[in-house]
Amino acid sequence: MQNDENVMLLNELKEQLSSPDELFNVYEQYKELMTKYSCAIKEIRTKFEVLNEELQIKNKRNPIHAIYSRIKTIQSIRDKLNRKNLAFTFDNIQDEIHDVAGIRVICPFVDDIYEIADMILKQDDIKLINYKDYIRAPKSNGYRSYHMIIEIPVFFSEHKEYLKVEVQLRTIAMDFWASLEHEMRYKKDLTEEISQAISAQLLDCANTITEMDSKMQDIKNQIYPKYPVDPSTQ
């Protein structure tokens, strides 16, 4: 954790705990929990990297362009618990917040997304908790991505623990749009009129990107005719 997050957590805990020993113990438990989530990310990231290397040899191309990961900040965890009217406890973090650990997999083509998702879910140590397909059913603002909450075992020195990770799969174009939309959505000094106008332009851009992804998929299928996958059949 970064120093400013350490201070935020300590201030939060001081209001709830009576002694320095309690404060230290809870702080150490929180660091241990975040370390577990970090290990879960390493486990699932390795699985994607192995698939990417294998398929590069097998199909002569990489279905994964890039992989990014993150652990939710303390503030994000607190905000999400507050929205659920839940206290800041370790049990609530593990039981109620399913995206503390997150990994984003960027693929060149739409069919790569469904192919990779299917391969990951066929691995017998992965459990699918739920999924949302925002590619076939985009959000109203134009957002497109494939989301999965999975549970993965992590082996520690004395025990095995199952931890949840949110996996997001997108094409390069989807990720480009989502990154810029996120940046502009959090601008605080926009008037309502300007904000609505920008939302309309972003939706138009999302539609253009969808068309581009479809055209690029068609071209890819002509180049690699042995490996086309129709997402509608998945």
VENSUL-V956019 format. One record per residue. N is the residue number from 1. D_LAST is the distance of its C-alpha to the last C-alpha in Angstrom with 1 decimal. Layout:
N & D_LAST
N & D_LAST
This chain:
1 & 39.2
2 & 41.2
3 & 44.8
4 & 44.4
5 & 41.7
6 & 44.0
7 & 46.8
8 & 44.5
9 & 43.5
10 & 47.1
11 & 48.4
12 & 45.8
13 & 46.9
14 & 50.6
15 & 50.4
16 & 49.0
17 & 50.8
18 & 54.5
19 & 55.3
20 & 54.5
21 & 53.4
22 & 50.8
23 & 49.6
24 & 49.3
25 & 47.5
26 & 44.9
27 & 44.4
28 & 43.9
29 & 41.3
30 & 39.4
31 & 39.4
32 & 38.3
33 & 35.3
34 & 34.3
35 & 34.7
36 & 32.4
37 & 29.6
38 & 30.5
39 & 30.1
40 & 26.6
41 & 25.6
42 & 27.1
43 & 25.1
44 & 21.6
45 & 22.8
46 & 23.9
47 & 20.6
48 & 18.9
49 & 22.0
50 & 21.9
51 & 18.3
52 & 19.5
53 & 22.6
54 & 21.1
55 & 18.6
56 & 21.5
57 & 23.4
58 & 20.8
59 & 19.3
60 & 22.4
61 & 20.8
62 & 19.9
63 & 16.4
64 & 18.3
65 & 21.2
66 & 22.7
67 & 22.6
68 & 24.8
69 & 25.8
70 & 28.2
71 & 29.9
72 & 30.7
73 & 34.4
74 & 36.8
75 & 37.2
76 & 33.5
77 & 33.5
78 & 36.6
79 & 35.5
80 & 32.3
81 & 34.4
82 & 37.0
83 & 34.4
84 & 33.6
85 & 37.4
86 & 37.1
87 & 39.7
88 & 39.1
89 & 38.8
90 & 36.9
91 & 35.5
92 & 34.2
93 & 32.7
94 & 30.7
95 & 29.9
96 & 29.3
97 & 28.2
98 & 24.7
99 & 24.6
100 & 27.9
101 & 26.2
102 & 23.6
103 & 21.9
104 & 20.4
105 & 18.4
106 & 18.8
107 & 16.6
108 & 17.9
109 & 14.8
110 & 11.8
111 & 9.4
112 & 11.5
113 & 10.6
114 & 6.9
115 & 8.2
116 & 11.2
117 & 9.9
118 & 8.1
119 & 11.4
120 & 13.6
121 & 12.4
122 & 13.0
123 & 16.5
124 & 18.8
125 & 20.9
126 & 18.3
127 & 17.9
128 & 15.5
129 & 17.9
130 & 15.9
131 & 13.6
132 & 13.9
133 & 11.6
134 & 14.5
135 & 12.7
136 & 11.5
137 & 14.7
138 & 17.3
139 & 20.4
140 & 23.5
141 & 25.0
142 & 22.2
143 & 20.7
144 & 17.1
145 & 15.4
146 & 12.8
147 & 14.9
148 & 14.8
149 & 18.0
150 & 18.2
151 & 21.2
152 & 22.5
153 & 25.8
154 & 28.6
155 & 31.6
156 & 34.9
157 & 38.4
158 & 39.0
159 & 35.8
160 & 32.0
161 & 30.4
162 & 26.9
163 & 26.2
164 & 23.6
165 & 22.1
166 & 20.2
167 & 17.7
168 & 17.0
169 & 14.9
170 & 16.1
171 & 17.0
172 & 20.7
173 & 21.3
174 & 19.7
175 & 21.8
176 & 24.9
177 & 24.7
178 & 24.1
179 & 27.0
180 & 29.4
181 & 28.5
182 & 29.1
183 & 32.4
184 & 33.7
185 & 32.6
186 & 35.0
187 & 38.0
188 & 40.6
189 & 43.2
190 & 41.4
191 & 42.8
192 & 40.7
193 & 41.2
194 & 40.0
195 & 37.1
196 & 35.8
197 & 36.4
198 & 34.4
199 & 31.5
200 & 31.5
201 & 31.6
202 & 28.8
203 & 26.6
204 & 27.6
205 & 26.7
206 & 23.2
207 & 22.7
208 & 24.2
209 & 21.9
210 & 18.8
211 & 20.4
212 & 21.2
213 & 17.8
214 & 16.6
215 & 19.7
216 & 19.3
217 & 15.8
218 & 17.5
219 & 20.3
220 & 18.3
221 & 16.6
222 & 20.2
223 & 21.5
224 & 18.9
225 & 18.0
226 & 17.2
227 & 14.3
228 & 12.2
229 & 8.5
230 & 7.3
231 & 5.4
232 & 5.6
233 & 3.8
234 & 0.0
